[in-house]
């Protein structure tokens, strides 16, 4: 009986310890800035999230998900991040659809030192009346927008977005590909030495859907816009866990208890 208990405890510990990772979107945290009834997000399954905008949504309103559950890594109690001393590459698929959408919007995928984007970089796709317009590389330093750099690749309603961080140089290379699930970008823009201008804090990952006016183009005013993000991958590098979650603390006790029982037996 005791041997059975030992085996069961250890099996439970192994199963729970391996259940969550940065690629499990259930472990990510929804962000709304600011909350608006026309914006919604749902985790469809461990590898897919659907973000929607319906009706009139004020400019500058966005909804998305971040890999940590606080304002930044230091202020989080759960989630995943990357050490800025180590290089990494991440990617995610996207698929857009619209129903009578009117106005300007966009999606984005990027990295940064906090969820507010004070020091951040990412690839964005501008949308007009639900149709893709332009891929751009966007960044911020000390809460100040930096000049946009546009991609040569034509905008597409589906594909894959990439972020490549080089720890040795501080370069952040953003990429796009019209094919989902691929391992390399077909077009890239490099923001040379950008991370060297930041505060050298741990880096989180996020993706979002946004309503945005631009010049004569209004923000989203009618219809619906849907962005499906899926198959987030770490193509290179090692994500780190923010802190042990309560379940992890329970596992420590559980495994310790299993070991004690086994030794006493």
C-alpha positions in Angstrom: 0.0 0.0 0.0 2.8 2.4 0.9 4.6 1.6 -2.3 1.4 2.4 -4.2 1.0 5.8 -2.4 4.7 6.6 -3.2 4.2 5.9 -6.9 0.9 7.8 -7.0 2.3 10.9 -5.3 5.4 10.9 -7.5 3.2 10.5 -10.7 1.0 13.3 -9.6 4.0 15.5 -8.9 5.6 14.8 -12.3 2.3 15.4 -14.2 1.5 18.7 -12.5 5.1 20.0 -12.8 5.1 19.4 -16.5 1.5 20.6 -17.1 2.2 24.4 -17.6 4.7 26.2 -19.8 5.0 29.5 -21.6 3.5 27.8 -24.7 0.3 27.1 -22.7 -1.8 30.2 -23.3 -3.9 29.2 -20.3 -0.9 30.4 -18.2 -1.0 33.9 -19.8 -2.9 36.9 -18.4 -5.5 39.0 -20.2 -4.8 42.7 -20.4 -7.4 45.4 -21.1 -6.2 49.0 -21.6 -8.7 50.4 -20.8 -11.6 47.9 -20.3 -14.3 48.3 -22.9 -17.5 46.2 -23.4 -16.8 46.1 -27.2 -13.5 44.3 -26.6 -13.3 40.6 -25.6 -10.8 37.9 -25.3 -11.1 34.1 -24.7 -8.6 31.3 -24.4 -10.0 28.7 -26.8 -7.5 26.1 -25.8 -4.0 25.8 -24.6 -2.6 26.9 -28.0 -5.2 29.4 -29.2 -6.7 32.8 -28.1 -9.4 34.7 -29.9 -9.6 38.5 -29.5 -12.7 40.4 -30.8 -13.8 44.0 -31.2 -17.4 44.8 -31.8 -19.1 48.1 -32.6 -17.6 51.5 -31.7 -14.4 51.2 -29.7 -12.5 54.4 -28.8 -9.0 55.0 -30.3 -6.2 53.6 -28.1 -8.3 50.8 -26.6 -6.7 47.4 -26.7 -7.1 43.9 -25.4 -4.5 41.2 -25.3 -2.5 38.7 -23.3 0.8 38.9 -21.5 3.2 36.1 -20.3 3.2 37.5 -16.8 0.3 38.4 -14.4 1.6 41.7 -13.1 2.7 45.1 -14.4 6.2 43.7 -15.0 8.2 40.7 -14.1 9.2 42.0 -10.7 5.6 42.8 -9.8 4.2 39.4 -10.9 3.5 36.3 -8.9 3.2 34.0 -11.9 3.9 33.6 -15.6 7.0 33.4 -17.7 9.7 35.8 -19.0 13.2 35.9 -20.6 16.5 36.9 -19.1 17.9 39.9 -21.2 21.3 38.4 -20.8 20.3 35.5 -23.0 19.2 35.6 -26.7 15.9 34.1 -27.7 13.4 33.9 -30.6 9.7 33.6 -30.3 6.8 33.4 -32.8 3.1 33.2 -33.0 0.5 32.6 -35.8 -2.4 34.9 -36.5 -5.6 34.8 -38.5 -7.9 37.8 -39.0 -11.6 38.0 -40.0 -14.1 40.8 -40.1 -17.8 41.4 -40.4 -18.7 44.8 -41.7 -15.8 46.4 -39.7 -15.4 50.1 -40.2 -12.5 52.1 -39.0 -8.9 51.7 -38.1 -7.4 49.0 -35.9 -4.4 46.7 -35.6 -2.8 43.7 -34.0 0.7 43.3 -32.5 3.2 40.9 -31.0 6.2 41.9 -29.1 8.4 42.0 -26.0 9.0 44.6 -23.4 10.0 45.3 -19.8 6.4 46.0 -18.6 2.9 45.5 -19.8 2.5 49.3 -20.4 5.1 49.1 -23.1 7.4 51.7 -21.6 10.4 50.0 -23.1 9.2 47.6 -25.8 9.3 46.5 -29.4 7.0 44.5 -31.6 5.7 43.8 -35.1 2.3 45.4 -35.8 -0.3 44.9 -38.6 -2.4 48.0 -39.4 -6.0 47.3 -40.5 -8.6 49.5 -42.2 -12.2 48.4 -42.4 -11.1 44.9 -41.4 -8.5 44.6 -44.3 -4.8 44.3 -43.7 -2.8 47.4 -44.8 0.8 47.3 -43.6 3.3 45.5 -41.4 5.4 47.8 -39.3 8.2 47.5 -36.6 7.3 49.6 -33.6 9.2 50.4 -30.5 9.3 52.6 -27.4 12.1 53.9 -25.2 11.3 55.5 -21.8 7.7 55.7 -22.8 8.4 57.6 -26.0 7.3 56.2 -29.4 10.2 55.7 -31.8 9.9 56.1 -35.6 8.1 53.2 -37.3 9.9 51.0 -39.8 7.7 49.4 -42.4 8.2 45.9 -43.9 8.5 45.3 -47.6 6.3 42.3 -47.4 2.7 42.7 -48.3 0.2 42.7 -45.5 -1.8 39.5 -45.1 -4.8 38.4 -43.1 -3.0 35.4 -41.7 0.5 34.3 -41.2 3.2 34.3 -38.5 4.9 37.0 -36.5 8.5 36.8 -35.1 10.6 38.5 -32.4 14.4 37.7 -32.3 16.3 39.2 -29.4 20.2 39.3 -29.5 21.6 39.6 -26.1 25.2 40.3 -27.3 24.2 43.4 -29.4 20.8 44.5 -28.0 19.4 44.1 -31.5 15.7 43.2 -31.8 14.8 41.8 -35.2 11.1 41.6 -36.0 9.8 39.4 -38.7 6.7 38.3 -40.6 5.8 35.4 -42.8 2.5 34.7 -44.8 2.8 31.0 -43.9 1.7 29.8 -40.5 3.8 27.4 -38.4 7.1 28.1 -40.2 10.4 28.5 -38.4 11.8 31.6 -40.2 10.5 35.0 -41.2 10.3 35.9 -44.9 10.9 39.6 -44.2 12.6 41.2 -41.2 13.3 44.6 -39.7 16.2 45.0 -37.2 16.1 47.6 -34.5 19.8 47.8 -33.9 20.9 48.1 -30.3 17.4 49.0 -29.1 17.6 47.0 -25.8 20.7 48.9 -24.8 18.5 52.0 -24.5 16.2 50.2 -22.0 16.6 49.5 -18.3 18.0 45.9 -18.7 15.0 44.4 -17.0 13.5 40.9 -17.6 11.5 40.7 -20.8 7.9 39.6 -21.1 6.0 38.7 -24.2 2.5 39.9 -25.3 0.1 40.1 -28.2 -3.0 42.3 -28.7 -5.8 43.7 -30.8 -6.3 47.5 -30.8 -8.7 50.2 -32.1 -6.7 53.1 -33.5 -7.5 56.3 -35.3 -4.9 57.8 -37.6 -5.3 61.1 -39.2 -8.5 61.2 -41.2 -9.1 57.4 -40.4 -11.4 57.0 -37.5 -11.1 54.3 -34.8 -13.3 51.2 -35.0 -16.9 52.5 -35.3 -19.0 49.6 -36.4 -19.0 45.9 -37.3 -16.8 43.2 -35.9 -13.1 42.3 -36.1 -11.6 39.1 -34.9 -8.0 38.1 -34.4 -7.0 34.6 -33.6 -3.5 34.0 -32.2 -2.2 30.5 -32.0 0.7 28.2 -31.8 3.1 30.4 -29.7 6.6 28.9 -30.0 9.9 29.5 -28.4 12.2 28.8 -31.4 15.4 29.3 -29.4 16.2 30.4 -25.9 14.9 29.4 -22.5 11.9 31.0 -20.8 12.0 31.3 -17.0 9.2 31.0 -14.4 8.5 34.2 -12.5 8.2 32.6 -9.1 7.0 29.2 -7.8 3.2 29.2 -8.0 1.1 27.9 -5.1 0.8 24.6 -6.9 4.5 24.4 -7.1 4.8 24.9 -3.3 2.2 22.2 -2.8 4.3 19.9 -5.1 7.4 20.6 -3.0 5.5 19.4 0.1 3.9 16.5 -1.8 7.2 15.2 -3.2 8.9 15.7 0.1 6.2 13.7 1.8 6.4 11.0 -0.8 10.1 10.7 -0.3 9.7 10.6 3.5 7.1 7.8 3.3 9.3 5.9 0.9 12.4 6.3 3.1 10.5 5.3 6.2 9.1 2.2 4.4 
